[in-house]
Amino acid sequence: MTLSNVAVSQWHRIHRLEGPDTECERLQDLGFTPGEPVAVVRSTPLGDPLVVVVRGTQLALRKREASWIVVE
């Protein structure tokens, strides 16, 4: 399952990143690393962007970017 498909306010653990190398490196720099807990806390009516919490920080991600984050 990817972060773009999870329900709001449910915590998951990042399993791996699957996407373009440069974009995945950027996500890792922001704290999206394997084993880290992550949750979607807000979604706009059209679903883009998503507001997620990782490492205690709220970040906005495009749904396309969230689809590169595989969670357990």
PyMOL Python script that loads the backbone (N, CA, C, O; Angstrom):
from pymol import cmd

cmd.read_pdbstr("""\
ATOM      1  N   MET A   1       0.848  -1.163   0.000  1.00  0.00           N
ATOM      2  CA  MET A   1       0.000   0.000   0.000  1.00  0.00           C
ATOM      3  C   MET A   1       0.902   1.237   0.000  1.00  0.00           C
ATOM      4  O   MET A   1       1.980   1.230   0.593  1.00  0.00           O
ATOM      5  N   THR A   2       0.453   2.282  -0.662  1.00  0.00           N
ATOM      6  CA  THR A   2       1.240   3.512  -0.703  1.00  0.00           C
ATOM      7  C   THR A   2       0.593   4.581   0.168  1.00  0.00           C
ATOM      8  O   THR A   2      -0.589   4.495   0.503  1.00  0.00           O
ATOM      9  N   LEU A   3       1.373   5.576   0.524  1.00  0.00           N
ATOM     10  CA  LEU A   3       0.885   6.644   1.393  1.00  0.00           C
ATOM     11  C   LEU A   3      -0.271   7.413   0.747  1.00  0.00           C
ATOM     12  O   LEU A   3      -1.096   7.992   1.454  1.00  0.00           O
ATOM     13  N   SER A   4      -0.335   7.425  -0.562  1.00  0.00           N
ATOM     14  CA  SER A   4      -1.412   8.138  -1.241  1.00  0.00           C
ATOM     15  C   SER A   4      -2.759   7.438  -1.091  1.00  0.00           C
ATOM     16  O   SER A   4      -3.795   8.033  -1.390  1.00  0.00           O
ATOM     17  N   ASN A   5      -2.766   6.181  -0.632  1.00  0.00           N
ATOM     18  CA  ASN A   5      -4.001   5.402  -0.519  1.00  0.00           C
ATOM     19  C   ASN A   5      -4.453   5.137   0.907  1.00  0.00           C
ATOM     20  O   ASN A   5      -5.458   4.453   1.099  1.00  0.00           O
ATOM     21  N   VAL A   6      -3.759   5.647   1.915  1.00  0.00           N
ATOM     22  CA  VAL A   6      -4.122   5.347   3.300  1.00  0.00           C
ATOM     23  C   VAL A   6      -5.216   6.293   3.792  1.00  0.00           C
ATOM     24  O   VAL A   6      -5.419   7.376   3.244  1.00  0.00           O
ATOM     25  N   ALA A   7      -5.910   5.858   4.835  1.00  0.00           N
ATOM     26  CA  ALA A   7      -6.952   6.677   5.435  1.00  0.00           C
ATOM     27  C   ALA A   7      -6.316   7.787   6.286  1.00  0.00           C
ATOM     28  O   ALA A   7      -5.212   7.633   6.808  1.00  0.00           O
ATOM     29  N   VAL A   8      -7.026   8.886   6.408  1.00  0.00           N
ATOM     30  CA  VAL A   8      -6.552  10.012   7.204  1.00  0.00           C
ATOM     31  C   VAL A   8      -6.498   9.610   8.683  1.00  0.00           C
ATOM     32  O   VAL A   8      -7.378   8.905   9.175  1.00  0.00           O
ATOM     33  N   SER A   9      -5.468  10.064   9.374  1.00  0.00           N
ATOM     34  CA  SER A   9      -5.257   9.883  10.816  1.00  0.00           C
ATOM     35  C   SER A   9      -4.867   8.473  11.226  1.00  0.00           C
ATOM     36  O   SER A   9      -4.916   8.157  12.415  1.00  0.00           O
ATOM     37  N   GLN A  10      -4.485   7.621  10.301  1.00  0.00           N
ATOM     38  CA  GLN A  10      -3.993   6.292  10.650  1.00  0.00           C
ATOM     39  C   GLN A  10      -2.478   6.260  10.459  1.00  0.00           C
ATOM     40  O   GLN A  10      -1.953   6.653   9.417  1.00  0.00           O
ATOM     41  N   TRP A  11      -1.793   5.780  11.495  1.00  0.00           N
ATOM     42  CA  TRP A  11      -0.336   5.721  11.437  1.00  0.00           C
ATOM     43  C   TRP A  11       0.117   4.453  10.730  1.00  0.00           C
ATOM     44  O   TRP A  11      -0.468   3.384  10.903  1.00  0.00           O
ATOM     45  N   HIS A  12       1.152   4.590   9.944  1.00  0.00           N
ATOM     46  CA  HIS A  12       1.777   3.482   9.224  1.00  0.00           C
ATOM     47  C   HIS A  12       3.281   3.626   9.358  1.00  0.00           C
ATOM     48  O   HIS A  12       3.783   4.669   9.776  1.00  0.00           O
ATOM     49  N   ARG A  13       3.991   2.573   9.001  1.00  0.00           N
ATOM     50  CA  ARG A  13       5.454   2.607   9.018  1.00  0.00           C
ATOM     51  C   ARG A  13       5.945   2.555   7.571  1.00  0.00           C
ATOM     52  O   ARG A  13       5.458   1.765   6.763  1.00  0.00           O
ATOM     53  N   ILE A  14       6.909   3.405   7.263  1.00  0.00           N
ATOM     54  CA  ILE A  14       7.463   3.436   5.910  1.00  0.00           C
ATOM     55  C   ILE A  14       8.249   2.155   5.665  1.00  0.00           C
ATOM     56  O   ILE A  14       9.126   1.787   6.447  1.00  0.00           O
ATOM     57  N   HIS A  15       7.921   1.485   4.569  1.00  0.00           N
ATOM     58  CA  HIS A  15       8.616   0.246   4.206  1.00  0.00           C
ATOM     59  C   HIS A  15       9.769   0.537   3.239  1.00  0.00           C
ATOM     60  O   HIS A  15      10.898   0.090   3.444  1.00  0.00           O
ATOM     61  N   ARG A  16       9.462   1.292   2.190  1.00  0.00           N
ATOM     62  CA  ARG A  16      10.503   1.651   1.213  1.00  0.00           C
ATOM     63  C   ARG A  16       9.994   2.784   0.328  1.00  0.00           C
ATOM     64  O   ARG A  16       8.810   3.122   0.355  1.00  0.00           O
ATOM     65  N   LEU A  17      10.888   3.358  -0.447  1.00  0.00           N
ATOM     66  CA  LEU A  17      10.532   4.381  -1.422  1.00  0.00           C
ATOM     67  C   LEU A  17      10.728   3.795  -2.819  1.00  0.00           C
ATOM     68  O   LEU A  17      11.748   3.171  -3.111  1.00  0.00           O
ATOM     69  N   GLU A  18       9.736   4.009  -3.668  1.00  0.00           N
ATOM     70  CA  GLU A  18       9.801   3.531  -5.056  1.00  0.00           C
ATOM     71  C   GLU A  18       9.438   4.678  -5.972  1.00  0.00           C
ATOM     72  O   GLU A  18       8.280   5.089  -6.033  1.00  0.00           O
ATOM     73  N   GLY A  19      10.406   5.186  -6.673  1.00  0.00           N
ATOM     74  CA  GLY A  19      10.146   6.289  -7.586  1.00  0.00           C
ATOM     75  C   GLY A  19      11.446   6.763  -8.197  1.00  0.00           C
ATOM     76  O   GLY A  19      12.482   6.112  -8.059  1.00  0.00           O
ATOM     77  N   PRO A  20      11.389   7.912  -8.880  1.00  0.00           N
ATOM     78  CA  PRO A  20      12.616   8.477  -9.471  1.00  0.00           C
ATOM     79  C   PRO A  20      13.670   8.733  -8.390  1.00  0.00           C
ATOM     80  O   PRO A  20      13.356   9.221  -7.304  1.00  0.00           O
ATOM     81  N   ASP A  21      14.908   8.400  -8.703  1.00  0.00           N
ATOM     82  CA  ASP A  21      15.990   8.490  -7.718  1.00  0.00           C
ATOM     83  C   ASP A  21      16.124   9.866  -7.080  1.00  0.00           C
ATOM     84  O   ASP A  21      16.211   9.967  -5.856  1.00  0.00           O
ATOM     85  N   THR A  22      16.142  10.920  -7.878  1.00  0.00           N
ATOM     86  CA  THR A  22      16.361  12.257  -7.312  1.00  0.00           C
ATOM     87  C   THR A  22      15.212  12.664  -6.391  1.00  0.00           C
ATOM     88  O   THR A  22      15.443  13.278  -5.349  1.00  0.00           O
ATOM     89  N   GLU A  23      13.977  12.328  -6.765  1.00  0.00           N
ATOM     90  CA  GLU A  23      12.841  12.675  -5.926  1.00  0.00           C
ATOM     91  C   GLU A  23      12.824  11.848  -4.643  1.00  0.00           C
ATOM     92  O   GLU A  23      12.482  12.369  -3.581  1.00  0.00           O
ATOM     93  N   CYS A  24      13.186  10.575  -4.724  1.00  0.00           N
ATOM     94  CA  CYS A  24      13.238   9.734  -3.528  1.00  0.00           C
ATOM     95  C   CYS A  24      14.353  10.196  -2.584  1.00  0.00           C
ATOM     96  O   CYS A  24      14.197  10.130  -1.365  1.00  0.00           O
ATOM     97  N   GLU A  25      15.459  10.656  -3.132  1.00  0.00           N
ATOM     98  CA  GLU A  25      16.530  11.204  -2.293  1.00  0.00           C
ATOM     99  C   GLU A  25      16.042  12.448  -1.560  1.00  0.00           C
ATOM    100  O   GLU A  25      16.371  12.646  -0.391  1.00  0.00           O
ATOM    101  N   ARG A  26      15.266  13.284  -2.232  1.00  0.00           N
ATOM    102  CA  ARG A  26      14.706  14.480  -1.610  1.00  0.00           C
ATOM    103  C   ARG A  26      13.760  14.090  -0.474  1.00  0.00           C
ATOM    104  O   ARG A  26      13.796  14.691   0.600  1.00  0.00           O
ATOM    105  N   LEU A  27      12.917  13.086  -0.709  1.00  0.00           N
ATOM    106  CA  LEU A  27      12.001  12.616   0.334  1.00  0.00           C
ATOM    107  C   LEU A  27      12.780  12.071   1.534  1.00  0.00           C
ATOM    108  O   LEU A  27      12.400  12.308   2.680  1.00  0.00           O
ATOM    109  N   GLN A  28      13.849  11.355   1.276  1.00  0.00           N
ATOM    110  CA  GLN A  28      14.678  10.850   2.374  1.00  0.00           C
ATOM    111  C   GLN A  28      15.293  12.002   3.159  1.00  0.00           C
ATOM    112  O   GLN A  28      15.363  11.945   4.386  1.00  0.00           O
ATOM    113  N   ASP A  29      15.734  13.035   2.472  1.00  0.00           N
ATOM    114  CA  ASP A  29      16.288  14.211   3.149  1.00  0.00           C
ATOM    115  C   ASP A  29      15.253  14.882   4.041  1.00  0.00           C
ATOM    116  O   ASP A  29      15.601  15.486   5.056  1.00  0.00           O
ATOM    117  N   LEU A  30      13.971  14.775   3.663  1.00  0.00           N
ATOM    118  CA  LEU A  30      12.886  15.357   4.453  1.00  0.00           C
ATOM    119  C   LEU A  30      12.477  14.467   5.626  1.00  0.00           C
ATOM    120  O   LEU A  30      11.670  14.878   6.460  1.00  0.00           O
ATOM    121  N   GLY A  31      13.028  13.245   5.698  1.00  0.00           N
ATOM    122  CA  GLY A  31      12.735  12.364   6.827  1.00  0.00           C
ATOM    123  C   GLY A  31      11.917  11.136   6.496  1.00  0.00           C
ATOM    124  O   GLY A  31      11.590  10.360   7.393  1.00  0.00           O
ATOM    125  N   PHE A  32      11.581  10.939   5.243  1.00  0.00           N
ATOM    126  CA  PHE A  32      10.820   9.760   4.835  1.00  0.00           C
ATOM    127  C   PHE A  32      11.788   8.598   4.615  1.00  0.00           C
ATOM    128  O   PHE A  32      12.178   8.304   3.485  1.00  0.00           O
ATOM    129  N   THR A  33      12.165   7.946   5.710  1.00  0.00           N
ATOM    130  CA  THR A  33      13.120   6.853   5.648  1.00  0.00           C
ATOM    131  C   THR A  33      12.448   5.564   6.124  1.00  0.00           C
ATOM    132  O   THR A  33      11.515   5.614   6.926  1.00  0.00           O
ATOM    133  N   PRO A  34      12.913   4.413   5.636  1.00  0.00           N
ATOM    134  CA  PRO A  34      12.321   3.135   6.048  1.00  0.00           C
ATOM    135  C   PRO A  34      12.313   2.985   7.568  1.00  0.00           C
ATOM    136  O   PRO A  34      13.283   3.307   8.254  1.00  0.00           O
ATOM    137  N   GLY A  35      11.175   2.481   8.071  1.00  0.00           N
ATOM    138  CA  GLY A  35      11.012   2.268   9.506  1.00  0.00           C
ATOM    139  C   GLY A  35      10.389   3.432  10.238  1.00  0.00           C
ATOM    140  O   GLY A  35       9.982   3.281  11.390  1.00  0.00           O
ATOM    141  N   GLU A  36      10.302   4.584   9.611  1.00  0.00           N
ATOM    142  CA  GLU A  36       9.777   5.792  10.263  1.00  0.00           C
ATOM    143  C   GLU A  36       8.243   5.796  10.247  1.00  0.00           C
ATOM    144  O   GLU A  36       7.644   5.520   9.208  1.00  0.00           O
ATOM    145  N   PRO A  37       7.595   6.107  11.390  1.00  0.00           N
ATOM    146  CA  PRO A  37       6.137   6.231  11.405  1.00  0.00           C
ATOM    147  C   PRO A  37       5.691   7.460  10.612  1.00  0.00           C
ATOM    148  O   PRO A  37       6.362   8.493  10.621  1.00  0.00           O
ATOM    149  N   VAL A  38       4.552   7.336   9.926  1.00  0.00           N
ATOM    150  CA  VAL A  38       4.041   8.423   9.099  1.00  0.00           C
ATOM    151  C   VAL A  38       2.519   8.341   9.092  1.00  0.00           C
ATOM    152  O   VAL A  38       1.948   7.253   9.166  1.00  0.00           O
ATOM    153  N   ALA A  39       1.871   9.490   9.005  1.00  0.00           N
ATOM    154  CA  ALA A  39       0.405   9.533   8.932  1.00  0.00           C
ATOM    155  C   ALA A  39      -0.029  10.681   8.036  1.00  0.00           C
ATOM    156  O   ALA A  39       0.615  11.729   7.999  1.00  0.00           O
ATOM    157  N   VAL A  40      -1.117  10.479   7.321  1.00  0.00           N
ATOM    158  CA  VAL A  40      -1.773  11.556   6.584  1.00  0.00           C
ATOM    159  C   VAL A  40      -2.728  12.219   7.572  1.00  0.00           C
ATOM    160  O   VAL A  40      -3.599  11.551   8.130  1.00  0.00           O
ATOM    161  N   VAL A  41      -2.577  13.516   7.792  1.00  0.00           N
ATOM    162  CA  VAL A  41      -3.433  14.205   8.766  1.00  0.00           C
ATOM    163  C   VAL A  41      -4.502  15.065   8.121  1.00  0.00           C
ATOM    164  O   VAL A  41      -5.484  15.425   8.771  1.00  0.00           O
ATOM    165  N   ARG A  42      -4.326  15.397   6.862  1.00  0.00           N
ATOM    166  CA  ARG A  42      -5.307  16.208   6.149  1.00  0.00           C
ATOM    167  C   ARG A  42      -5.236  15.928   4.669  1.00  0.00           C
ATOM    168  O   ARG A  42      -4.175  15.646   4.112  1.00  0.00           O
ATOM    169  N   SER A  43      -6.403  16.014   4.043  1.00  0.00           N
ATOM    170  CA  SER A  43      -6.479  15.843   2.599  1.00  0.00           C
ATOM    171  C   SER A  43      -7.449  16.888   2.069  1.00  0.00           C
ATOM    172  O   SER A  43      -8.500  17.124   2.666  1.00  0.00           O
ATOM    173  N   THR A  44      -7.106  17.505   0.965  1.00  0.00           N
ATOM    174  CA  THR A  44      -8.006  18.486   0.355  1.00  0.00           C
ATOM    175  C   THR A  44      -9.139  17.747  -0.353  1.00  0.00           C
ATOM    176  O   THR A  44      -9.023  16.546  -0.596  1.00  0.00           O
ATOM    177  N   PRO A  45     -10.224  18.429  -0.689  1.00  0.00           N
ATOM    178  CA  PRO A  45     -11.350  17.754  -1.333  1.00  0.00           C
ATOM    179  C   PRO A  45     -10.979  16.954  -2.585  1.00  0.00           C
ATOM    180  O   PRO A  45     -11.566  15.901  -2.840  1.00  0.00           O
ATOM    181  N   LEU A  46     -10.033  17.432  -3.352  1.00  0.00           N
ATOM    182  CA  LEU A  46      -9.614  16.695  -4.551  1.00  0.00           C
ATOM    183  C   LEU A  46      -8.469  15.724  -4.266  1.00  0.00           C
ATOM    184  O   LEU A  46      -8.038  14.991  -5.157  1.00  0.00           O
ATOM    185  N   GLY A  47      -7.974  15.720  -3.022  1.00  0.00           N
ATOM    186  CA  GLY A  47      -6.931  14.780  -2.632  1.00  0.00           C
ATOM    187  C   GLY A  47      -5.515  15.197  -2.943  1.00  0.00           C
ATOM    188  O   GLY A  47      -4.589  14.406  -2.763  1.00  0.00           O
ATOM    189  N   ASP A  48      -5.320  16.413  -3.405  1.00  0.00           N
ATOM    190  CA  ASP A  48      -3.968  16.857  -3.751  1.00  0.00           C
ATOM    191  C   ASP A  48      -3.792  18.309  -3.371  1.00  0.00           C
ATOM    192  O   ASP A  48      -4.499  19.140  -3.942  1.00  0.00           O
ATOM    193  N   PRO A  49      -2.937  18.683  -2.483  1.00  0.00           N
ATOM    194  CA  PRO A  49      -1.920  17.878  -1.815  1.00  0.00           C
ATOM    195  C   PRO A  49      -2.450  17.197  -0.551  1.00  0.00           C
ATOM    196  O   PRO A  49      -3.568  17.450  -0.103  1.00  0.00           O
ATOM    197  N   LEU A  50      -1.607  16.327   0.006  1.00  0.00           N
ATOM    198  CA  LEU A  50      -1.872  15.677   1.286  1.00  0.00           C
ATOM    199  C   LEU A  50      -0.969  16.321   2.326  1.00  0.00           C
ATOM    200  O   LEU A  50       0.172  16.674   2.027  1.00  0.00           O
ATOM    201  N   VAL A  51      -1.469  16.474   3.539  1.00  0.00           N
ATOM    202  CA  VAL A  51      -0.633  16.946   4.637  1.00  0.00           C
ATOM    203  C   VAL A  51      -0.292  15.725   5.474  1.00  0.00           C
ATOM    204  O   VAL A  51      -1.183  15.042   5.980  1.00  0.00           O
ATOM    205  N   VAL A  52       0.992  15.452   5.619  1.00  0.00           N
ATOM    206  CA  VAL A  52       1.456  14.269   6.348  1.00  0.00           C
ATOM    207  C   VAL A  52       2.341  14.686   7.510  1.00  0.00           C
ATOM    208  O   VAL A  52       2.921  15.772   7.511  1.00  0.00           O
ATOM    209  N   VAL A  53       2.434  13.800   8.504  1.00  0.00           N
ATOM    210  CA  VAL A  53       3.333  14.012   9.640  1.00  0.00           C
ATOM    211  C   VAL A  53       4.391  12.921   9.601  1.00  0.00           C
ATOM    212  O   VAL A  53       4.076  11.733   9.530  1.00  0.00           O
ATOM    213  N   VAL A  54       5.634  13.335   9.648  1.00  0.00           N
ATOM    214  CA  VAL A  54       6.761  12.412   9.748  1.00  0.00           C
ATOM    215  C   VAL A  54       7.813  13.089  10.623  1.00  0.00           C
ATOM    216  O   VAL A  54       8.133  14.262  10.426  1.00  0.00           O
ATOM    217  N   ARG A  55       8.344  12.348  11.584  1.00  0.00           N
ATOM    218  CA  ARG A  55       9.356  12.877  12.515  1.00  0.00           C
ATOM    219  C   ARG A  55       8.873  14.148  13.215  1.00  0.00           C
ATOM    220  O   ARG A  55       9.665  15.055  13.473  1.00  0.00           O
ATOM    221  N   GLY A  56       7.567  14.214  13.525  1.00  0.00           N
ATOM    222  CA  GLY A  56       7.008  15.347  14.254  1.00  0.00           C
ATOM    223  C   GLY A  56       6.798  16.604  13.429  1.00  0.00           C
ATOM    224  O   GLY A  56       6.471  17.656  13.978  1.00  0.00           O
ATOM    225  N   THR A  57       6.978  16.511  12.134  1.00  0.00           N
ATOM    226  CA  THR A  57       6.844  17.675  11.258  1.00  0.00           C
ATOM    227  C   THR A  57       5.720  17.446  10.254  1.00  0.00           C
ATOM    228  O   THR A  57       5.601  16.364   9.678  1.00  0.00           O
ATOM    229  N   GLN A  58       4.891  18.478  10.049  1.00  0.00           N
ATOM    230  CA  GLN A  58       3.852  18.401   9.028  1.00  0.00           C
ATOM    231  C   GLN A  58       4.415  18.899   7.699  1.00  0.00           C
ATOM    232  O   GLN A  58       5.026  19.964   7.622  1.00  0.00           O
ATOM    233  N   LEU A  59       4.194  18.107   6.669  1.00  0.00           N
ATOM    234  CA  LEU A  59       4.660  18.451   5.330  1.00  0.00           C
ATOM    235  C   LEU A  59       3.538  18.236   4.332  1.00  0.00           C
ATOM    236  O   LEU A  59       2.714  17.338   4.510  1.00  0.00           O
ATOM    237  N   ALA A  60       3.495  19.042   3.290  1.00  0.00           N
ATOM    238  CA  ALA A  60       2.530  18.855   2.209  1.00  0.00           C
ATOM    239  C   ALA A  60       3.218  18.096   1.083  1.00  0.00           C
ATOM    240  O   ALA A  60       4.311  18.457   0.645  1.00  0.00           O
ATOM    241  N   LEU A  61       2.559  17.042   0.626  1.00  0.00           N
ATOM    242  CA  LEU A  61       3.077  16.247  -0.491  1.00  0.00           C
ATOM    243  C   LEU A  61       2.030  16.168  -1.584  1.00  0.00           C
ATOM    244  O   LEU A  61       0.833  16.080  -1.311  1.00  0.00           O
ATOM    245  N   ARG A  62       2.487  16.198  -2.805  1.00  0.00           N
ATOM    246  CA  ARG A  62       1.582  15.905  -3.909  1.00  0.00           C
ATOM    247  C   ARG A  62       1.226  14.428  -3.846  1.00  0.00           C
ATOM    248  O   ARG A  62       2.005  13.610  -3.358  1.00  0.00           O
ATOM    249  N   LYS A  63       0.050  14.097  -4.342  1.00  0.00           N
ATOM    250  CA  LYS A  63      -0.377  12.697  -4.328  1.00  0.00           C
ATOM    251  C   LYS A  63       0.609  11.835  -5.113  1.00  0.00           C
ATOM    252  O   LYS A  63       0.850  10.681  -4.757  1.00  0.00           O
ATOM    253  N   ARG A  64       1.169  12.387  -6.168  1.00  0.00           N
ATOM    254  CA  ARG A  64       2.172  11.672  -6.973  1.00  0.00           C
ATOM    255  C   ARG A  64       3.388  11.310  -6.120  1.00  0.00           C
ATOM    256  O   ARG A  64       3.903  10.195  -6.211  1.00  0.00           O
ATOM    257  N   GLU A  65       3.846  12.253  -5.292  1.00  0.00           N
ATOM    258  CA  GLU A  65       4.988  11.991  -4.412  1.00  0.00           C
ATOM    259  C   GLU A  65       4.627  10.965  -3.341  1.00  0.00           C
ATOM    260  O   GLU A  65       5.426  10.082  -3.028  1.00  0.00           O
ATOM    261  N   ALA A  66       3.423  11.084  -2.780  1.00  0.00           N
ATOM    262  CA  ALA A  66       2.984  10.147  -1.751  1.00  0.00           C
ATOM    263  C   ALA A  66       2.879   8.726  -2.299  1.00  0.00           C
ATOM    264  O   ALA A  66       3.028   7.759  -1.551  1.00  0.00           O
ATOM    265  N   SER A  67       2.625   8.594  -3.596  1.00  0.00           N
ATOM    266  CA  SER A  67       2.518   7.265  -4.194  1.00  0.00           C
ATOM    267  C   SER A  67       3.865   6.555  -4.289  1.00  0.00           C
ATOM    268  O   SER A  67       3.904   5.350  -4.538  1.00  0.00           O
ATOM    269  N   TRP A  68       4.964   7.270  -4.098  1.00  0.00           N
ATOM    270  CA  TRP A  68       6.294   6.659  -4.105  1.00  0.00           C
ATOM    271  C   TRP A  68       6.674   6.094  -2.743  1.00  0.00           C
ATOM    272  O   TRP A  68       7.684   5.402  -2.618  1.00  0.00           O
ATOM    273  N   ILE A  69       5.864   6.387  -1.712  1.00  0.00           N
ATOM    274  CA  ILE A  69       6.169   5.950  -0.344  1.00  0.00           C
ATOM    275  C   ILE A  69       5.328   4.716  -0.031  1.00  0.00           C
ATOM    276  O   ILE A  69       4.112   4.813   0.136  1.00  0.00           O
ATOM    277  N   VAL A  70       5.976   3.563   0.048  1.00  0.00           N
ATOM    278  CA  VAL A  70       5.288   2.310   0.344  1.00  0.00           C
ATOM    279  C   VAL A  70       5.291   2.132   1.854  1.00  0.00           C
ATOM    280  O   VAL A  70       6.338   2.207   2.497  1.00  0.00           O
ATOM    281  N   VAL A  71       4.093   1.891   2.419  1.00  0.00           N
ATOM    282  CA  VAL A  71       3.953   1.753   3.871  1.00  0.00           C
ATOM    283  C   VAL A  71       3.437   0.372   4.224  1.00  0.00           C
ATOM    284  O   VAL A  71       2.865  -0.330   3.391  1.00  0.00           O
ATOM    285  N   GLU A  72       3.653  -0.006   5.489  1.00  0.00           N
ATOM    286  CA  GLU A  72       3.163  -1.295   6.011  1.00  0.00           C
ATOM    287  C   GLU A  72       1.873  -1.069   6.757  1.00  0.00           C
ATOM    288  O   GLU A  72       1.287  -2.017   7.278  1.00  0.00           O
TER     289      GLU A  72
END
""", "prot")
cmd.dss("prot")
cmd.show_as("cartoon", "prot")
cmd.util.cbc("prot")
cmd.orient("prot")
